[in-house]
Amino acid sequence: MVLQAIDGQFYLDQEPFQILSGAMHYFRTVPEHWEDRLQKLKALGLNTVETYIAWNVHEPKKGDFHFSGLADIEQFIQLAQELGLYVIIRPSPYICAEWEMGGLPSWLLKDHSVVLRSSDTRFLTHVEDYYDVLLPKFRPYLFQKGGPVIAMQIENEYGAYGDDQSYLDFFKQQYEKHGIDTFLFTSDGPEFITQGSLPNVTTTLNFGSKVEAAFEQLEKMKPGSPKMAAEFWIGWFDYWTGKHHTREAEDAAAVFKELMEKKSSVNFYMFHGGTNFGFMNGANHYDLYYPTITSYDYDSLLTENGDITEKYRAVKQTLSNYIDVPEDYISTISSKSYGTVSLQESLSLFDTLAQISRRVENVTPLPMEGIDQSYGYTLYRTTVNRQGDLSMGIDAVHDRAYVYINGKYETIIYKNDSERKVVLTFPYESNTLEILVENMGRANYGEHLSDRKGITHNIWLGEQYFFHWEMFAIELDILPDSYEGDGDARYPKFFRGTFDAEGLHDTFIDSAGFTKGNAFINGFNLGRYWNTAGPQQRLYLPGPLLKEKGNELVILELEQTRTQEVQLLKHHKLDTENEASQI
């Protein structure tokens, strides 16, 4: 038998069943730490782990599928089963999750005519190609086949995006096509359930408070529905230039008590947040563009590096009034301060372009997606055959750019700038204009989901267009192997140093003397830092990424640095000053 909803109650194997779940995204935690996090989830008293499936993790290039390392979803499911946990999977192509483009692969944007998250056959063909590879992997792990998977989501918060019911039906058809005979559900905020639900599929709710009002909405639309908070928001995400959001442990536990009193099923979002490694942070775009930070700590039940919090203890105490909770799990993972790392080798990015980039030419500048680039930086170069001060609009630049004229840094452009033009001075009759553009994360929610990066159309400069551009795609999947260059003094610059790490403990990189950029450990992209913006002041470095001897730490600094040293410290640092909870 499968999970069923009968007379407002969940049943599993024909017995009443309350789903007590925690969200944890396998792609945000190194695999060596999965068991530690799942053991802590089980020790809390939960019986289920829930995870999204990130399409852009598994198919980063069309037809190029990845299912190993951070992407090894089958290993994650197997581990959960070994620990006696059930699994809920949310495999819709769109996941939101403050993840890059909401999980959609950026290559979808190369075709400007594709309508995302709709029944447009061009979009559905890509989804079907992906599902032909993905969905068969889950069939052996279904509950009725002896596996731990008890439920799957149709699509994610679709009511807050569109109203294409045939699009939602498509997912049911895909599950049937691949023999995925499991319990299906939709999840939306209470105000969006009408558009996001299907008649014969269970509707669940996403919220952080106002439990009574939320379930009243559900009862009004679908009388007799089982109660489930598919996302019970107990924290919130952070964005660059903001402050770290927090929610009091007592407040989260009090709302959880309300849910337990109503015998509701619950999925804590997040149980463990983890990290937006590499370039995988998303962004929200409302009045302004708000790129998400590297840490996905989320003020959840576990910290970014897996430590138990006061909120965890408060929830466990509350849960103990309703069920017998296990003993605490004693973790063997610890953090350590490794001290100072000197980064004495340095090299300008401009001196290593031939090694780390891919060059493309076109009459006009093309967006990243137009040159088959997903993430990172794109350098645009052209010749300006005019002299004097020329006004340039910035609307084509996404997201943040560094402008150089004749090899000399001039200014920074950011899509949030209130002034939509800059004046550039060209000293000669023939000048080289270079614009290095950073993709700071594609929108993961709302109307700006088709969020193309780089320079999205030709720039209107001095009341005319300039043609014939070179473009250099810099995704940083390749780092410099030599720090000998031609002596270009410009930033961005790579800085490199080595250190030993006895015990391979977790640690945090404090790069306070640096400004903005990315950090890499042994070739692995840990993510972005932006020390002058906050709230994140240190990057998490998981111990399994280290070696006992000769670890290579590389920092790509975009703007400037006051030092060539960083500290490896034991604790995180997220600035919470003057920020109120937004739940």
C-alpha positions in Angstrom: 0.0 0.0 0.0 1.0 3.6 -0.5 0.4 6.7 1.6 -3.3 7.7 1.4 -5.5 10.5 2.4 -8.8 9.2 3.8 -11.5 11.3 5.6 -9.0 14.1 6.5 -6.3 11.7 7.7 -3.1 10.3 6.3 -2.7 6.5 6.3 0.5 4.5 5.6 0.1 0.8 5.2 -3.5 1.2 6.3 -2.5 2.7 9.6 -3.0 6.3 10.7 0.2 8.2 10.1 1.4 11.7 11.0 4.2 13.0 8.8 6.9 14.6 11.0 9.4 15.7 8.5 12.4 18.0 8.1 13.7 19.6 4.9 17.3 19.0 3.9 18.7 19.5 0.4 21.3 16.9 -0.5 23.0 19.4 -2.9 23.6 22.0 -0.1 25.6 19.6 2.1 28.7 17.6 1.3 27.8 13.9 1.1 30.2 13.0 3.9 28.0 15.0 6.2 24.6 13.6 5.1 24.5 10.9 7.8 25.3 13.4 10.6 22.4 15.7 9.6 20.0 12.8 9.1 21.0 11.2 12.5 20.1 14.6 14.1 16.8 14.7 12.3 15.9 11.3 13.5 17.1 12.1 17.1 14.7 15.1 17.1 11.8 12.6 16.7 11.0 13.1 13.1 10.2 10.2 10.9 10.7 11.7 7.4 13.2 13.7 5.4 12.1 15.9 2.5 14.2 17.2 -0.3 13.9 19.2 -3.5 15.5 17.8 -6.7 17.5 20.6 -8.4 17.3 20.2 -12.2 20.3 22.5 -12.9 22.4 20.3 -10.6 21.6 17.2 -12.6 21.5 18.5 -16.1 23.8 21.6 -16.2 24.1 21.3 -19.9 21.4 19.9 -22.2 21.8 16.2 -22.3 24.7 16.1 -19.8 23.5 14.4 -16.7 25.2 14.3 -13.3 24.3 12.0 -10.4 27.4 11.7 -8.3 29.0 13.6 -5.4 26.6 16.4 -4.3 24.2 15.2 -7.0 24.0 11.5 -5.8 20.3 11.6 -4.9 20.1 7.8 -4.9 22.8 7.5 -2.2 20.9 10.1 -0.1 17.7 8.1 -0.4 19.5 4.8 0.5 21.1 6.5 3.5 17.8 7.8 4.8 16.3 4.3 4.5 19.2 2.7 6.3 18.5 5.1 9.2 14.8 4.2 9.3 13.5 7.4 7.7 10.8 7.9 5.1 11.5 10.3 2.2 9.4 12.9 0.5 10.7 14.0 -2.9 9.9 17.2 -4.7 11.2 16.6 -8.2 9.3 19.4 -10.1 11.5 21.3 -12.6 11.0 24.5 -10.5 11.9 24.4 -6.8 12.3 28.1 -5.8 14.4 27.4 -2.6 16.5 30.6 -3.0 18.4 28.4 -5.5 19.8 29.6 -8.8 16.9 30.2 -11.2 14.7 28.2 -8.9 16.4 25.0 -10.0 15.7 25.6 -13.7 18.9 25.2 -15.9 20.1 28.4 -17.4 20.3 26.9 -20.9 16.6 27.1 -21.2 17.0 30.9 -21.6 19.0 30.5 -24.9 15.7 30.2 -26.7 13.9 33.5 -26.1 10.5 32.0 -27.2 10.3 29.2 -24.5 7.6 29.9 -21.9 8.8 28.6 -18.6 6.5 26.8 -16.2 3.8 26.4 -18.7 2.3 23.8 -21.2 4.4 25.3 -24.0 5.5 22.2 -25.8 9.1 23.5 -26.1 9.4 23.7 -22.4 7.7 20.4 -21.7 9.9 18.6 -24.2 12.9 19.6 -22.2 11.2 18.5 -18.9 10.2 15.2 -20.5 13.8 14.5 -21.7 15.0 15.2 -18.1 12.3 13.1 -16.5 13.1 10.2 -18.9 16.4 10.0 -17.0 15.4 11.1 -13.5 12.1 9.4 -12.7 13.1 5.8 -13.4 15.8 6.3 -10.7 13.1 6.7 -8.0 10.9 3.7 -8.9 13.0 1.1 -6.9 12.7 3.4 -3.8 9.0 3.7 -3.7 7.4 2.5 -0.4 5.4 -0.3 -2.0 8.6 -1.7 -3.5 10.3 -1.8 -0.1 11.8 1.7 -0.3 11.4 4.8 1.8 9.7 7.2 -0.7 6.2 7.9 0.4 5.2 11.0 -1.5 6.1 13.3 -4.4 5.2 16.8 -5.2 3.5 17.8 -8.5 4.9 21.3 -8.9 6.1 23.9 -6.4 4.0 26.9 -5.3 2.5 27.1 -8.8 -0.4 29.2 -7.6 2.0 32.0 -7.0 3.1 31.9 -10.6 0.6 30.8 -13.1 -2.8 29.2 -13.8 -2.0 26.6 -16.5 -3.9 23.5 -15.2 -2.9 21.4 -18.2 0.7 22.1 -17.2 0.0 20.6 -13.7 -1.7 17.6 -15.3 1.4 17.0 -17.4 3.3 15.9 -14.2 0.6 13.4 -13.2 1.0 11.9 -16.8 4.8 11.8 -16.4 4.5 9.9 -13.1 2.1 7.4 -14.7 4.4 7.0 -17.8 7.3 6.0 -15.6 5.4 3.8 -13.1 5.7 6.2 -10.2 2.6 5.1 -8.4 3.0 7.1 -5.2 1.1 9.7 -3.2 1.1 13.1 -5.0 0.5 16.5 -3.6 0.7 20.2 -4.4 1.9 22.9 -2.0 1.2 26.7 -2.0 0.7 29.6 0.4 -2.9 29.7 1.6 -3.8 32.6 -0.6 -2.6 30.8 -3.8 -4.0 27.3 -3.3 -6.9 27.7 -5.8 -4.6 28.3 -8.8 -2.0 25.8 -7.7 -4.1 22.8 -6.9 -5.6 19.9 -8.9 -9.0 18.4 -8.1 -7.9 14.9 -7.3 -4.5 15.7 -5.7 -4.0 16.5 -2.0 -3.4 20.2 -1.4 -0.8 21.1 1.3 0.1 24.5 2.7 3.3 26.6 3.1 3.4 29.1 6.0 5.2 30.2 9.1 2.4 31.3 11.4 -1.4 32.0 11.5 -2.2 28.3 11.5 -5.9 28.6 12.1 -6.4 31.0 9.2 -4.3 28.8 6.9 -6.3 25.7 7.5 -9.6 27.6 7.2 -8.6 28.5 3.7 -7.9 24.9 2.9 -11.1 23.7 4.4 -13.1 26.3 2.4 -11.6 25.1 -0.9 -11.3 21.4 -0.2 -13.5 20.3 2.7 -12.2 17.3 4.6 -8.6 17.6 3.4 -5.8 16.3 5.6 -3.9 19.0 7.3 -0.2 19.3 6.4 2.2 22.2 6.5 4.5 21.1 3.7 6.7 24.0 4.4 6.6 25.2 8.0 8.9 28.2 7.8 10.9 28.5 11.0 13.5 30.9 9.7 14.2 32.9 6.6 16.9 33.5 4.0 19.4 36.3 3.7 20.5 38.6 0.9 23.6 40.7 0.3 23.4 44.2 1.9 20.7 43.0 4.3 21.0 41.5 7.8 20.8 38.0 9.1 17.1 37.1 9.8 16.3 35.2 13.0 13.2 33.9 14.7 13.0 33.2 18.4 13.1 29.6 19.3 10.1 29.9 21.6 8.0 31.5 18.8 8.7 28.7 16.4 8.0 26.1 19.0 4.7 27.7 20.0 3.5 27.6 16.4 4.7 24.0 16.1 2.6 23.2 19.2 -0.5 24.6 17.4 0.2 22.3 14.6 0.6 19.3 16.9 -2.7 20.2 18.7 -4.4 20.1 15.4 -2.8 16.7 14.6 -1.4 18.3 11.5 1.5 16.7 9.5 4.5 19.0 9.4 7.6 19.5 7.3 10.1 21.9 8.9 11.6 24.3 6.3 14.4 24.2 6.9 15.6 21.4 9.3 19.1 22.0 7.9 19.7 24.7 5.4 23.3 24.1 4.3 25.3 26.2 1.8 24.8 27.7 -1.7 28.2 26.4 -2.9 29.7 27.8 -6.1 27.5 30.2 -8.1 24.2 28.4 -7.1 22.6 31.1 -4.9 19.5 32.6 -6.3 18.0 36.0 -6.0 14.7 37.8 -5.5 13.7 40.7 -7.7 10.9 42.9 -6.5 11.4 46.7 -6.3 15.1 45.9 -6.4 17.3 42.9 -7.1 18.2 41.0 -3.9 20.9 38.3 -4.5 20.9 35.6 -1.9 24.1 35.1 0.2 26.3 31.9 0.1 25.1 30.7 3.5 21.7 29.1 3.6 21.8 28.9 7.4 18.1 30.0 7.3 18.1 30.2 11.2 16.9 26.6 11.0 17.1 23.8 13.5 20.7 23.0 12.6 23.3 25.7 11.8 24.9 25.9 8.4 27.7 23.6 9.7 25.2 21.2 11.4 25.3 22.3 15.0 22.2 21.8 17.1 20.5 25.1 18.0 18.3 26.3 20.8 15.4 26.2 18.3 16.1 22.4 17.8 16.0 21.9 21.6 12.7 23.9 21.9 11.1 21.9 19.2 12.2 18.6 20.6 10.8 19.6 24.0 7.5 20.5 22.4 7.4 17.2 20.4 8.2 15.2 23.6 4.7 16.1 24.9 3.1 14.2 22.0 5.5 11.3 21.2 8.4 9.5 22.7 11.5 11.2 21.3 14.9 9.5 21.0 18.1 10.3 22.9 20.2 13.1 21.4 22.7 12.0 18.7 26.3 12.6 19.6 28.1 14.0 16.6 31.7 13.2 15.8 32.0 16.3 13.5 33.7 19.3 14.9 35.1 22.7 13.8 38.6 24.0 14.3 40.6 27.3 13.9 43.5 26.6 11.6 44.9 30.0 12.0 46.5 32.3 9.3 46.9 31.4 5.6 49.2 33.6 3.6 48.2 34.1 0.0 51.5 35.4 -1.4 51.0 34.4 -5.0 48.8 36.7 -7.1 47.9 37.0 -10.7 45.5 39.4 -12.6 42.6 37.7 -14.3 43.5 39.5 -17.5 46.8 37.7 -17.5 45.2 34.3 -17.5 42.3 34.7 -19.8 43.7 32.3 -22.4 43.7 29.5 -19.9 40.5 30.1 -17.9 38.1 31.4 -20.5 36.4 30.6 -23.7 36.4 33.3 -26.4 33.4 34.1 -28.7 33.0 36.8 -31.3 29.7 38.4 -32.4 28.5 41.6 -34.1 26.7 42.6 -30.9 27.3 41.5 -27.3 25.4 38.4 -26.4 24.0 37.4 -22.9 25.7 34.6 -21.0 23.1 32.1 -22.2 23.7 33.2 -25.8 27.3 32.0 -25.6 26.4 28.8 -23.7 27.6 30.1 -20.4 25.7 29.4 -17.2 27.5 31.1 -14.3 30.4 33.2 -13.3 31.8 36.2 -15.2 31.8 37.4 -18.8 34.3 39.9 -20.2 33.0 42.0 -23.1 35.5 43.9 -25.3 35.1 46.2 -28.2 36.7 49.2 -29.9 35.2 52.7 -29.5 36.4 55.0 -32.3 35.4 58.2 -30.6 37.1 60.7 -28.3 35.6 62.6 -25.4 32.8 62.1 -22.8 30.2 59.6 -23.9 27.0 58.7 -21.9 26.2 55.0 -21.5 22.9 53.4 -20.4 23.2 50.6 -17.9 19.9 48.7 -18.4 21.6 46.0 -20.5 24.1 45.1 -17.7 23.1 42.2 -15.4 24.1 42.2 -12.7 27.3 44.0 -11.6 30.1 45.1 -13.9 33.6 46.6 -13.9 34.4 49.0 -16.7 37.9 49.5 -18.1 39.1 51.9 -20.8 42.4 51.2 -22.5 43.3 48.8 -19.7 42.5 51.2 -16.9 39.7 50.7 -14.4 37.0 53.3 -14.6 33.9 52.5 -12.6 31.4 49.9 -11.2 27.9 49.4 -12.6 25.2 47.6 -10.6 21.7 46.9 -11.8 20.4 48.4 -8.5 22.0 51.8 -9.2 19.4 54.6 -9.1 21.2 56.5 -11.9 20.6 54.6 -15.1 23.5 56.2 -17.1 27.2 56.7 -16.6 29.5 59.1 -18.4 32.7 57.5 -19.7 35.8 59.4 -20.9 37.6 58.1 -24.0 40.9 59.8 -24.3 41.9 58.8 -27.9 40.4 58.5 -31.3 40.5 54.7 -31.0 39.9 53.1 -27.5 39.5 49.6 -26.1 36.3 49.3 -23.9 36.1 46.3 -21.6 33.2 45.4 -19.4 33.5 42.5 -16.9 30.1 41.4 -15.9 29.3 39.2 -12.8 26.2 37.0 -12.7 25.2 37.4 -9.0 22.4 34.8 -9.2 19.3 34.4 -11.3 15.9 35.2 -9.9 14.4 32.1 -8.2 10.8 33.4 -7.7 8.2 35.6 -9.4 7.9 37.5 -12.6 11.6 37.9 -13.4 12.3 34.1 -13.7 13.6 34.5 -17.2 16.6 36.3 -15.8 19.3 36.5 -18.5 22.8 37.6 -17.5 25.8 39.4 -18.9 25.0 42.2 -21.4 21.5 41.4 -22.7 21.5 43.7 -25.7 23.8 46.2 -27.4 24.8 49.2 -25.4 23.7 52.7 -26.5 26.9 54.6 -26.1 27.3 58.3 -27.0 24.0 58.2 -29.0 25.1 55.2 -31.2 25.8 51.5 -31.2 29.3 50.0 -31.5 29.6 46.7 -33.2 32.0 43.7 -33.3 32.5 42.4 -29.8 34.7 39.8 -28.2 33.3 37.8 -25.3 35.2 35.7 -22.8 33.2 33.2 -20.8 34.7 32.7 -17.3 32.9 30.0 -15.4 35.9 29.3 -13.1 35.6 25.6 -13.6 39.3 26.0 -14.5 41.7 27.9 -12.2 45.2 29.3 -13.1 47.9 26.6 -12.9 50.6 29.2 -13.1 50.9 32.6 -11.3 53.4 34.0 -13.8 51.8 36.6 -16.0 52.6 39.7 -18.1 52.4 42.0 -15.2 48.8 43.4 -15.6 48.2 45.1 -12.3 44.4 45.2 -12.6 41.8 43.6 -10.5 40.2 41.1 -10.5 43.2 39.1 -9.1 43.7 35.5 -8.1 45.5 35.0 -4.8 46.9 31.6 -3.8 48.3 30.0 -0.7 48.6 26.6 0.9 48.1 25.2 4.4 47.9 21.9 6.3 44.8 20.8 8.1 45.4 18.2 10.8 42.2 16.2 11.6 40.3 17.6 8.6 37.9 19.6 10.7 35.3 22.0 9.5 36.4 25.6 9.5 35.4 29.1 8.3 37.3 31.4 6.0 37.5 35.0 7.4 38.7 37.2 4.5 38.1 40.5 6.3 40.9 42.3 4.4 39.3 41.4 1.0 36.2 43.0 -0.6 34.2 40.8 -2.9 34.8 37.6 -4.9 34.9 33.8 -4.7 37.0 31.3 -2.6 38.2 27.9 -3.8 39.6 25.0 -1.7 41.5 22.4 -3.7 39.6 23.5 -6.8 36.1 23.4 -5.2 34.2 26.7 -5.4 33.0 27.4 -1.9 30.9 30.4 -3.0 30.8 34.2 -2.9 31.9 36.6 -0.2 31.1 40.3 -0.1 32.6 41.6 3.1 31.6 45.3 2.7 27.9 44.3 2.1 27.2 41.6 4.7 25.5 40.0 6.5 27.8 37.0 5.9 31.4 37.6 7.1 32.8 34.1 6.8 32.6 31.2 4.3 31.9 27.7 5.5 34.6 25.2 4.6 33.5 21.6 5.2 36.3 19.3 6.6 35.8 16.6 3.9 37.0 19.1 1.3 40.4 19.3 3.1 43.6 17.2 2.9 46.0 16.7 5.8 48.8 18.4 3.8 49.1 20.9 1.1 45.6 22.4 0.8 45.4 25.0 -2.0 43.3 28.0 -1.1 42.6 30.4 -4.0 40.6 33.6 -3.8 39.4 35.6 -6.8 39.2 39.2 -5.5 37.2 41.5 -7.8 37.9 44.9 -6.3 40.7 45.4 -3.8 42.4 44.0 -0.8 44.2 45.4 2.2 46.0 42.2 3.0 47.1 38.9 1.5 46.2 36.9 4.5 43.0 35.1 5.6 42.0 33.5 8.9 40.6 30.0 9.2 38.3 30.2 12.3 36.1 27.9 14.3 32.8 29.9 14.2 30.5 31.4 11.7 29.7 35.1 11.6 26.3 36.4 10.4 25.4 40.0 11.2 22.0 40.3 12.8 22.1 44.0 13.8 18.9 45.9 13.4 17.0 43.2 11.4 13.6 42.0 12.4 12.1 38.7 11.4 10.1 38.8 8.2 7.9 35.8 8.9 
